[in-house]
């Protein structure tokens, strides 16, 4: 939908995200998804130092990471991937683009 989010810590993404025990203070970011392709609590994005990563929170439709060169990587439930500027993340029918500020 063109929404931009600045990542300064941890963000939990989903249709109706709930806090996760590994990051109890993460910001909850609800995604409007009438098709319900995104799980209620789908994935978490973390920034630690200069590293940005995403972890699949055992979502139903998974997380696909497409790197800046077009390489695709499906995360297994609970798996984490480091993201680079220019990467694209697919959460169900949602596409998230990674940019460096």
C-alpha positions as CSV (number, residue, x, y, z in Angstrom):
1,X,0.0,0.0,0.0
2,X,3.0,2.3,-0.2
3,X,3.4,2.5,3.6
4,X,7.0,3.1,4.8
5,X,8.4,1.9,8.1
6,X,11.6,2.9,9.7
7,X,13.2,0.0,11.5
8,X,15.0,1.1,14.7
9,X,14.4,-2.1,16.7
10,X,12.1,-5.1,16.2
11,X,8.8,-5.2,14.3
12,X,6.3,-8.1,14.4
13,X,4.3,-8.2,11.2
14,X,0.9,-9.9,10.7
15,X,-2.8,-9.4,10.3
16,X,-3.3,-9.2,14.1
17,X,0.2,-9.5,15.5
18,X,0.7,-10.7,19.0
19,X,3.8,-10.1,21.2
20,X,6.5,-12.8,20.8
21,X,8.4,-14.0,23.8
22,X,11.9,-13.6,22.1
23,X,11.2,-9.9,21.5
24,X,8.6,-8.8,24.1
25,X,9.1,-5.1,23.4
26,X,8.9,-5.3,19.6
27,X,6.5,-3.0,17.8
28,X,3.4,-4.7,16.5
29,X,2.7,-3.8,12.8
30,X,-0.8,-4.9,11.6
31,X,-1.2,-5.5,7.9
32,X,-4.6,-5.1,6.3
33,X,-5.1,-8.4,4.3
34,X,-8.7,-9.1,3.3
35,X,-7.5,-12.3,1.5
36,X,-5.9,-13.6,4.8
37,X,-2.7,-14.6,3.0
38,X,-0.7,-13.2,5.9
39,X,-0.8,-15.0,9.3
40,X,-2.0,-13.2,12.4
41,X,1.6,-13.2,13.6
42,X,3.7,-13.8,10.5
43,X,7.3,-12.6,10.8
44,X,9.6,-10.4,12.8
45,X,12.1,-7.9,11.4
46,X,15.1,-7.1,13.6
47,X,17.9,-4.6,13.3
48,X,21.0,-5.2,15.3
49,X,23.9,-2.8,14.6
50,X,24.0,-2.4,10.8
51,X,22.3,-5.8,10.2
52,X,18.7,-6.1,9.2
53,X,17.0,-9.6,9.3
54,X,13.7,-11.3,9.1
55,X,12.5,-14.5,10.9
56,X,9.5,-16.6,9.9
57,X,7.3,-17.0,13.0
58,X,5.8,-20.3,11.8
59,X,3.5,-18.6,9.4
60,X,1.0,-20.5,7.2
61,X,2.1,-19.1,3.8
62,X,5.8,-18.6,4.6
63,X,8.3,-15.9,3.9
64,X,10.1,-15.6,0.6
65,X,13.2,-13.5,0.4
66,X,14.3,-12.3,-3.0
67,X,17.8,-10.8,-2.9
68,X,19.0,-7.8,-4.9
69,X,20.2,-10.2,-7.7
70,X,16.9,-12.0,-8.0
71,X,17.9,-15.1,-6.0
72,X,15.0,-16.6,-4.1
73,X,15.1,-18.2,-0.7
74,X,12.0,-19.7,1.1
75,X,12.5,-19.5,4.9
76,X,11.6,-22.6,6.9
77,X,9.4,-22.0,10.0
78,X,11.6,-20.2,12.6
79,X,14.4,-19.6,10.1
80,X,16.2,-16.2,10.0
81,X,17.7,-14.4,7.0
82,X,19.9,-11.3,6.8
83,X,18.4,-8.7,4.4
84,X,20.4,-6.4,2.1
85,X,19.3,-3.1,0.5
86,X,17.4,-4.0,-2.7
87,X,16.0,-7.2,-1.3
88,X,12.3,-8.0,-1.5
89,X,10.3,-9.9,1.1
90,X,7.0,-11.7,0.2
91,X,4.6,-12.4,3.1
92,X,1.6,-14.1,1.5
93,X,0.4,-11.6,-1.2
94,X,2.3,-8.7,0.5
95,X,5.6,-7.5,-0.9
96,X,8.0,-5.5,1.2
97,X,11.0,-3.8,-0.3
98,X,14.2,-3.2,1.8
99,X,15.9,0.2,1.4
100,X,18.6,1.9,3.4
101,X,17.7,5.3,4.7
